[in-house]
Amino acid sequence: MITIKSSHRDEIIARACAADPNECCGLIGGDNGRATSIYPLRNIAQNAQVSYEAAPEELFAAQRLMRARGEQLLAIYHSHPRAAEPLPSDTDVRLAYYPDATYLIVGLAGASPALRAFVISEREQRWKQVEYAIAGE
């Protein structure tokens, strides 16, 4: 289980709202399951309203910065602007190339944004919802 700060949750939700009607995306770095940094990435997908693809140069820069800071990739986040209760799409599962990462998905279509966490296995073509914790600052 990963732990993110309440400010991280708020930032991810704010980025999802700002990107709407497109999906947002980014990485979360940290150590021992505790998030320390958020790395927003530009979504360059051809159809950004229903999918995400991180800009490669930003993805690699974020990964380099994580290594320099001694962080591990804890989570990958993105949004589903038209989902009230977000679940991984078939595309999310097919492109889940980081099996050790938790995938956080923000759904924006409900009365308030919903943030859910998942473990996704691209190799096994399955996913499972998991718990995450919110820590104070």
C-alpha positions in Angstrom: 0.0 0.0 0.0 1.2 3.5 -0.8 0.8 6.6 1.2 0.3 10.0 -0.4 0.1 13.4 1.2 -3.2 15.2 1.2 -1.5 17.9 -0.8 -0.6 15.3 -3.4 -4.2 14.1 -3.7 -5.3 17.7 -4.0 -2.7 18.4 -6.7 -3.6 15.3 -8.7 -7.3 16.2 -8.6 -6.6 19.8 -9.5 -4.5 18.7 -12.5 -7.3 16.4 -13.6 -9.9 19.2 -13.4 -7.6 21.6 -15.3 -7.0 19.1 -18.1 -10.8 18.2 -18.5 -12.1 17.3 -21.1 -8.7 15.6 -21.7 -7.0 13.1 -19.5 -4.1 14.2 -17.3 -1.1 12.0 -16.4 1.9 11.9 -14.2 4.2 10.0 -11.9 4.6 9.8 -8.1 8.0 9.2 -6.6 8.9 8.2 -3.1 10.5 5.7 -0.8 9.2 2.8 1.3 5.7 3.3 -0.1 5.5 6.9 1.0 5.1 9.5 -1.7 7.5 12.5 -1.7 7.1 14.0 -5.1 4.5 14.5 -7.9 5.8 14.7 -11.5 3.0 16.0 -13.8 3.5 15.0 -17.4 2.1 16.4 -20.7 -0.5 14.1 -22.3 0.4 13.8 -26.0 -2.1 11.1 -26.9 -3.8 11.6 -30.3 -7.2 11.3 -28.6 -6.4 12.8 -25.2 -10.1 12.8 -24.3 -10.1 9.0 -23.9 -6.4 8.0 -23.4 -3.1 9.2 -22.2 0.5 9.0 -23.4 3.2 10.9 -21.4 5.5 13.1 -23.5 8.7 10.9 -23.7 11.1 13.7 -22.9 9.1 14.6 -19.8 8.8 11.0 -18.7 12.5 10.4 -19.0 13.4 13.7 -17.2 11.0 12.7 -14.3 12.6 9.3 -14.0 16.1 10.8 -14.0 15.1 13.3 -11.3 13.6 10.5 -9.2 16.9 8.6 -9.4 18.8 11.8 -8.5 16.6 12.3 -5.5 16.8 8.6 -4.4 13.2 8.0 -5.1 11.4 5.0 -6.6 8.5 5.1 -8.9 5.5 4.4 -6.6 2.6 5.3 -8.7 1.3 6.5 -12.1 -1.8 8.7 -12.2 -4.2 9.7 -14.8 -7.8 10.8 -15.1 -11.0 9.5 -16.6 -13.0 12.8 -17.1 -16.3 11.0 -18.0 -16.2 8.4 -15.2 -17.8 8.8 -11.8 -16.2 5.6 -10.4 -13.0 5.2 -12.3 -11.8 1.7 -13.3 -8.9 0.8 -15.5 -9.9 0.7 -19.2 -8.8 -2.1 -21.6 -6.2 0.3 -22.9 -4.9 1.0 -19.4 -4.4 -2.7 -18.8 -2.8 -3.3 -22.2 -0.3 -0.4 -21.6 0.5 -1.1 -17.9 4.2 -1.5 -18.4 5.2 -0.8 -14.7 3.9 -3.9 -12.8 5.4 -2.7 -9.5 3.6 0.7 -9.6 0.2 1.5 -8.2 -2.1 3.1 -10.8 -4.2 6.0 -9.5 -7.2 7.1 -11.6 -9.3 10.2 -11.0 -12.9 10.1 -12.1 -14.5 13.5 -12.6 -18.1 12.7 -13.7 -19.6 12.3 -10.2 -20.7 15.0 -7.7 -17.1 15.2 -6.6 -13.9 13.8 -8.0 -13.1 10.2 -7.0 -9.5 8.9 -6.7 -9.1 5.1 -6.8 -5.9 3.0 -6.7 -5.2 -0.2 -8.7 -2.5 -2.8 -9.3 -2.5 -3.7 -13.0 -0.8 -6.6 -14.6 -0.3 -6.1 -18.3 1.2 -9.6 -18.6 -1.8 -11.3 -17.0 -4.4 -8.8 -18.5 -6.0 -8.1 -15.1 -6.4 -5.5 -12.4 -7.3 -5.3 -8.8 -8.4 -2.3 -6.7 -6.1 -1.6 -3.8 -6.1 0.6 -0.7 -4.0 3.7 -0.4 -3.5 6.0 2.6 -3.6 9.8 2.9 -1.1 11.3 5.3 -1.0 14.8 6.7 1.7 17.1 5.7 
